[in-house]
Amino acid sequence: MISTYQRLKDNLEYLKLKKASESLDEVIDFITANELSFTEGLLRLTDVEMDHRKTNLIKAMVKVGAFPFIKEIKDFDFDFQPSVNKAQILEFESLGFIDKKENIVFLGPSGVGKTHLATAIGIASAKKRNATYFIKCHDLIMQLKKAKLENRLEARLKHFFKYKLLIIDELGYLESSCIPFQKAIEKLLDNSHVLAVIRKQSTEFLNRICNRKDVLVIDIDSTFETLSCIIMASGMSKRFGSNKLIADFNGRSLFENAVSI
């Protein structure tokens, strides 16, 4: 004869409450140790299942978001980038700008953390179970170009309209000289909540976006007033005939010349 315990396990499995079934022994021990009532015990068991499902749903939402990496606001170094208003970014993380029907543009030179901040806000949105999607502008334009050639541009735009938050990285390169795609980007701004990442430059199209009433521009300055970057690769070279870093250049090795600049 099947025991009551086994019947309960079987029922949980049949109802696809897998986590509740796996945690049944632990929950029973907890109920016994804390002398919980039947209702409290049942709540404890269902909470285990609910928490598990919520965690899996959040993981799925983040995965569907197609983020380039998993970095959150807590991972951002505000001390290294003092031009970023931490209180303002934390406000963005709460997603209040979506309720206000605002679009956000992170504007600044390369390497200041624009994509990190945009991704972090996107992950915060996905964790709150909002449909969120990250896409590089080049990929977006290629998709729209293909759709236009197939006479389904409007349908493709409507696909992107469905997202609660659409993050467009590296906006402003390809579409700056192409009027149809400028109009497509502006339609996305009109119909979606867009968080855009733009490298600081001046074009008529980008200026028009930044001057929209529904766009909040966050100007992130470079950490350094001037930046010199020396990129060197070690290893054997056919041209130098030896390791490039120790090759002679004006009486000293290439490495010694570089570090003395």
C-alpha positions as CSV (number, residue, x, y, z in Angstrom):
1,M,0.0,0.0,0.0
2,I,1.3,3.4,-1.0
3,S,2.0,5.7,2.0
4,T,0.4,9.1,2.5
5,Y,3.9,10.6,2.1
6,Q,4.4,8.9,-1.3
7,R,1.0,9.9,-2.5
8,L,1.8,13.5,-1.7
9,K,5.1,13.2,-3.6
10,D,3.3,11.7,-6.6
11,N,0.6,14.4,-6.5
12,L,3.2,17.2,-6.5
13,E,5.1,15.6,-9.4
14,Y,1.8,15.1,-11.3
15,L,0.9,18.8,-10.7
16,K,4.4,19.7,-12.0
17,L,5.4,21.2,-8.6
18,K,8.9,19.7,-9.0
19,K,10.7,22.0,-6.5
20,A,8.0,21.5,-3.9
21,S,8.4,17.8,-4.3
22,E,12.2,18.0,-4.1
23,S,12.0,20.2,-0.9
24,L,9.2,18.2,0.8
25,D,11.4,16.5,3.4
26,E,13.1,19.8,4.3
27,V,9.7,21.6,4.6
28,I,8.2,18.8,6.7
29,D,11.2,19.1,9.1
30,F,10.7,22.8,9.2
31,I,7.0,22.5,10.0
32,T,7.7,20.0,12.7
33,A,10.5,22.0,14.3
34,N,8.4,25.2,14.3
35,E,5.1,23.6,15.1
36,L,3.4,25.3,12.2
37,S,-0.3,24.9,11.4
38,F,-1.6,23.1,8.4
39,T,-2.2,26.4,6.5
40,E,1.3,27.8,7.5
41,G,2.9,24.5,6.4
42,L,1.1,24.5,3.1
43,L,2.1,28.2,2.6
44,R,5.7,27.3,3.3
45,L,5.7,24.5,0.7
46,T,4.0,26.6,-2.0
47,D,6.4,29.5,-1.3
48,V,9.3,27.2,-2.1
49,E,7.8,26.4,-5.5
50,M,6.9,30.1,-6.2
51,D,10.4,31.4,-5.3
52,H,11.9,28.8,-7.6
53,R,9.6,29.7,-10.5
54,K,10.2,33.4,-10.0
55,T,14.0,32.9,-10.1
56,N,13.8,30.8,-13.2
57,L,11.5,33.4,-14.9
58,I,13.9,36.2,-14.1
59,K,16.8,34.2,-15.5
60,A,14.8,33.6,-18.7
61,M,13.9,37.3,-19.0
62,V,17.6,38.3,-18.7
63,K,18.6,35.7,-21.2
64,V,16.0,36.8,-23.7
65,G,17.2,40.4,-23.3
66,A,20.4,39.4,-25.3
67,F,22.7,41.6,-23.1
68,P,26.3,41.7,-24.1
69,F,27.4,40.9,-20.6
70,I,25.9,40.6,-17.1
71,K,26.9,43.7,-15.2
72,E,24.6,45.6,-12.8
73,I,24.6,49.0,-11.2
74,K,26.4,47.6,-8.1
75,D,29.3,46.6,-10.4
76,F,29.8,50.2,-11.7
77,D,32.8,52.2,-10.3
78,F,31.3,55.6,-9.6
79,D,34.5,56.7,-8.0
80,F,36.4,56.1,-11.3
81,Q,33.7,58.0,-13.3
82,P,32.8,61.0,-11.1
83,S,30.9,62.7,-13.9
84,V,28.1,60.1,-13.4
85,N,25.4,61.1,-11.0
86,K,24.9,58.0,-8.9
87,A,21.6,59.1,-7.4
88,Q,20.2,59.7,-10.9
89,I,21.4,56.3,-12.1
90,L,19.8,54.6,-9.1
91,E,16.6,56.4,-10.0
92,F,16.8,55.0,-13.6
93,E,17.3,51.6,-12.1
94,S,13.9,51.9,-10.4
95,L,12.5,52.4,-14.0
96,G,10.6,55.5,-13.1
97,F,11.5,57.0,-16.5
98,I,9.2,54.3,-18.1
99,D,6.2,55.5,-16.2
100,K,7.1,59.1,-17.2
101,K,7.2,58.0,-20.8
102,E,10.8,59.2,-21.2
103,N,13.6,57.9,-23.4
104,I,17.2,58.1,-22.1
105,V,20.3,58.8,-24.1
106,F,23.7,58.1,-22.6
107,L,26.1,60.5,-24.5
108,G,29.8,60.5,-24.2
109,P,33.2,59.4,-25.6
110,S,34.3,55.8,-25.8
111,G,35.3,54.0,-22.6
112,V,33.3,56.0,-20.0
113,G,30.8,53.2,-19.1
114,K,27.8,54.1,-21.2
115,T,27.1,50.5,-22.3
116,H,27.7,49.2,-18.8
117,L,25.0,51.6,-17.4
118,A,22.6,50.9,-20.2
119,T,23.0,47.1,-19.8
120,A,22.6,47.4,-16.0
121,I,19.4,49.3,-16.3
122,G,18.2,46.8,-18.9
123,I,18.9,43.9,-16.5
124,A,17.0,45.7,-13.7
125,S,14.1,46.0,-16.1
126,A,14.2,42.3,-17.1
127,K,14.4,41.3,-13.5
128,K,11.1,43.1,-12.9
129,R,9.7,40.9,-15.7
130,N,9.5,43.7,-18.3
131,A,10.1,42.6,-21.9
132,T,13.5,44.1,-22.5
133,Y,15.9,43.8,-25.4
134,F,19.5,44.9,-26.2
135,I,20.6,45.4,-29.7
136,K,23.5,47.1,-31.4
137,C,22.4,49.8,-33.9
138,H,24.3,48.1,-36.7
139,D,22.3,44.9,-36.2
140,L,19.0,46.9,-35.8
141,I,19.6,48.7,-39.1
142,M,20.5,45.4,-40.9
143,Q,17.2,43.9,-39.7
144,L,15.2,47.0,-40.8
145,K,17.0,47.1,-44.1
146,K,16.2,43.4,-44.8
147,A,12.6,44.0,-43.8
148,K,12.3,47.0,-46.1
149,L,13.5,45.0,-49.0
150,E,10.9,42.4,-48.2
151,N,8.1,45.1,-47.9
152,R,7.6,44.4,-44.2
153,L,9.3,47.3,-42.5
154,E,6.2,48.3,-40.5
155,A,5.7,44.8,-39.3
156,R,9.4,44.6,-38.1
157,L,9.1,48.0,-36.3
158,K,5.9,46.7,-34.5
159,H,8.0,43.8,-33.3
160,F,10.3,46.2,-31.5
161,F,7.4,48.3,-30.3
162,K,6.3,45.4,-28.0
163,Y,9.4,45.8,-25.8
164,K,8.8,47.6,-22.5
165,L,12.5,48.8,-22.8
166,L,14.6,48.7,-26.0
167,I,18.3,49.4,-25.6
168,I,20.1,50.6,-28.8
169,D,23.9,50.6,-28.5
170,E,26.1,52.7,-30.7
171,L,23.3,54.8,-32.2
172,G,24.2,57.4,-34.8
173,Y,26.7,55.8,-37.2
174,L,24.9,54.1,-40.1
175,E,21.6,55.9,-40.0
176,S,23.0,59.5,-39.9
177,S,23.2,59.6,-43.6
178,C,20.1,57.5,-44.4
179,I,16.8,59.3,-44.1
180,P,14.5,56.2,-44.1
181,F,16.4,54.6,-41.2
182,Q,16.4,57.9,-39.4
183,K,12.6,57.9,-39.6
184,A,12.5,54.3,-38.4
185,I,14.6,55.2,-35.3
186,E,12.3,58.1,-34.6
187,K,9.3,55.8,-34.8
188,L,10.9,53.6,-32.2
189,L,11.3,56.6,-30.0
190,D,7.7,57.5,-30.5
191,N,6.3,54.1,-29.8
192,S,8.7,52.4,-27.3
193,H,10.7,53.2,-24.3
194,V,14.3,53.5,-25.7
195,L,17.6,53.7,-23.8
196,A,20.2,54.7,-26.4
197,V,24.0,54.7,-26.2
198,I,25.6,57.4,-28.4
199,R,29.3,58.3,-28.8
200,K,29.6,62.0,-28.5
201,Q,29.6,63.6,-32.0
202,S,27.6,66.2,-33.8
203,T,25.3,65.3,-36.6
204,E,21.9,66.8,-37.5
205,F,20.2,63.5,-36.8
206,L,21.7,63.0,-33.4
207,N,21.1,66.6,-32.4
208,R,17.5,66.2,-33.4
209,I,17.2,63.1,-31.2
210,C,18.9,64.8,-28.2
211,N,16.6,67.8,-28.5
212,R,13.4,65.8,-28.3
213,K,11.1,66.7,-25.4
214,D,10.7,63.0,-24.5
215,V,14.5,62.4,-24.4
216,L,16.6,62.8,-21.3
217,V,20.2,63.2,-22.2
218,I,22.9,62.0,-19.7
219,D,26.2,63.5,-20.8
220,I,29.1,61.4,-19.4
221,D,32.4,63.1,-19.7
222,S,35.8,61.4,-20.1
223,T,37.6,60.6,-16.8
224,F,40.7,62.3,-18.1
225,E,41.1,65.6,-19.9
226,T,43.6,64.0,-22.3
227,L,44.3,60.4,-22.9
228,S,47.2,58.8,-24.6
229,C,47.0,55.1,-25.4
230,I,49.9,53.0,-26.6
231,I,48.9,49.6,-27.9
232,M,51.8,47.2,-28.3
233,A,51.9,43.5,-29.2
234,S,54.8,41.4,-28.2
235,G,56.0,38.3,-30.1
236,M,58.2,37.5,-33.1
237,S,57.9,39.8,-36.1
238,K,59.0,39.2,-39.6
239,R,59.7,42.9,-40.1
240,F,61.7,43.3,-36.9
241,G,63.3,39.9,-37.1
242,S,62.9,39.5,-33.3
243,N,60.5,40.3,-30.4
244,K,59.0,43.7,-31.3
245,L,59.2,45.0,-27.8
246,I,63.0,44.6,-27.6
247,A,63.7,45.7,-31.1
248,D,66.2,48.6,-31.4
249,F,64.6,52.0,-32.1
250,N,66.9,55.1,-31.9
251,G,69.4,53.4,-29.7
252,R,66.8,52.0,-27.2
253,S,64.3,49.2,-27.2
254,L,60.8,50.0,-28.5
255,F,59.5,49.3,-25.0
256,E,61.9,51.7,-23.4
257,N,60.9,54.4,-25.9
258,A,57.3,53.8,-25.2
259,V,57.3,54.0,-21.4
260,S,59.4,57.2,-21.5
261,I,56.8,59.1,-23.5
